[in-house]
Amino acid sequence: MSHQLDFKRIPKVPELRNRLLFTLAMLAVYRIGVYISIPGMDRAAMAEYLGQNTQGAGGFLNMFNFLAGGALEQLSIFALGIMPYITASIILQIAGVLYPPLERIKKEGEAGRKKINQLTRYFTLVLALVQGTALARGLNALTNQEVVRDTGMSSVFLIVLTLTAGTAFLMWLGEEITAKGVGNGISLLIMAGIVAGLPSATYTTVEAAFMTQNNAFGPVNLLVLLLIMLAIVAAIVYVERGQRRLPVQYARRAVGGGMVSSQSSHLPLKVNTSGVIPPIFASSLLMFPGMFASYLGPEMQSAVQAATAPGTWIYNLIYTVMVIFFAFFYTDIMFNPVDMSDNLKKQGGFVPGVRPGAPTAIHINWVLKRVTTGGALYLAVVCLVPFAVTEWFPGVNFYFGGTGLLIVVGVALDTVTKIQAYLISAHYDDFSVDSPDRPRLSARTDEFDGANSPS
């Protein structure tokens, strides 16, 4: 039977149907919250500034707004987005490698995972307080407008408290989607914010292409942009599905008093094991210096944010290095060659031409590093496309670049894979021995009959 995704079967699987409805409901709550503005802030002034300033500090805020799903433009309760949670996760994962006690907590199984999650939540709140304070104090100086109408202590406290509560709610929302919905909740929240801005960006771009007075962008450029987007999507799908199949041979073994012949299999190593995590991690960390610079004064804040704004050579260099670093870093977290080698040895498996044990671990690590090198370079190239697009086509924003498409396509592929897994599981459950509704072959006909069975 082919296990291709069949949308017609989704309503017939109660668990999957309920999970999808829950996911859609939570994403709807998120999108509604984006349009709930914080009291005491001028949303119109903020939207005007973002629309007129796409370079320097304006580029920095536009990228922040892009990753927050347009919440910063609305000066929403979700203006910080889920980025503090992602930043906290990155810092704790790196600390786990450098700080042995934290590494020991990670190895405690389920209890250790719960402790790490709890630490991540607390650290998220701390980062949200820091970034919220920076946003409340620095927006007026950065935009040269009264975006924050009242900069008094009580007003700033209310804004920071609201922003922190909004991030905490998004953190809870993402965890609930992961536990009770379909897919990774944090990634789905980011994807939902990007997808929500696509219709408006598409309309603006098409309108600009067919305006006779606009000489910077025309129908030909629109066609070129469309072809670039299709090529990026095709490349993302191709690489995300690509894998290096490491051959594995299982020795003959005794089962039930008889000998089972040796079997051949493979160990799949994905080209891009880390998925969309590296660009999300890199983008969120690059937001932190600009937000923190507000504590050093308006001049320093403006200088730091202009230097680290998307499109500058400093930003592109640091961003590329961080994407490549996190591609290797996250792959090392996900895959442990020593554990792989031990599991193969226990199951009687071995890589042809390689001795079991430490030599197998070294070989797996060598192959994994080679595969990850290609995946890391692919991520770096795709993530630099939006800056080239904005350079070639003035007025076109990040929605049509590689980062946005990478997140949308990557998360969509991951979600479809999980839906497919539920459908396959439901299909096999129908034919399992323990299922009371298992269809059985009728004694009188060749048709399946759930009521009659051969004696």
Secondary structure, 3 states (H helix, E strand, C coil): CCCCCCHHHHHHCHHHHHHHHHHHHHHHHHHHHHCCECCCECHHHHHHHHHHCCCCHHHHHHHHHHHCCCCCCCCECCCCCCHHHHHHHHHHHHHHHHCHHHHHHHCCCHHHHHHHHHHHHHHHHHHHHHHHHHHHHHHHHHHCCCCECCCCHHHHHHHHHHHHHHHHHHHHHHHHHHHHCCCCHHHHHHHHHHHHHHHHHHHHHHHHHCCCCCCCCCHHHHHHHHHHHHHHHHHHHHHHHCEEEEEEEECCEEECCEEECCEEEEEEEECCCCCCHHHHHHHHHHHHHHHHHHHHCHHHHHHHHHHCCCCCHHHHHHHHHHHHHHHHHHHHHHCCHHHHHHHHHHCCEECCCCCCCHHHHHHHHHHHHHHHHHHHHHHHHHHHHHHHHHHHCCCCCHHHCHHHHHHHHHHHHHHHHHHHHHHHHHHHHHCCCCCCCCCEECCCCCCEECCCCCC
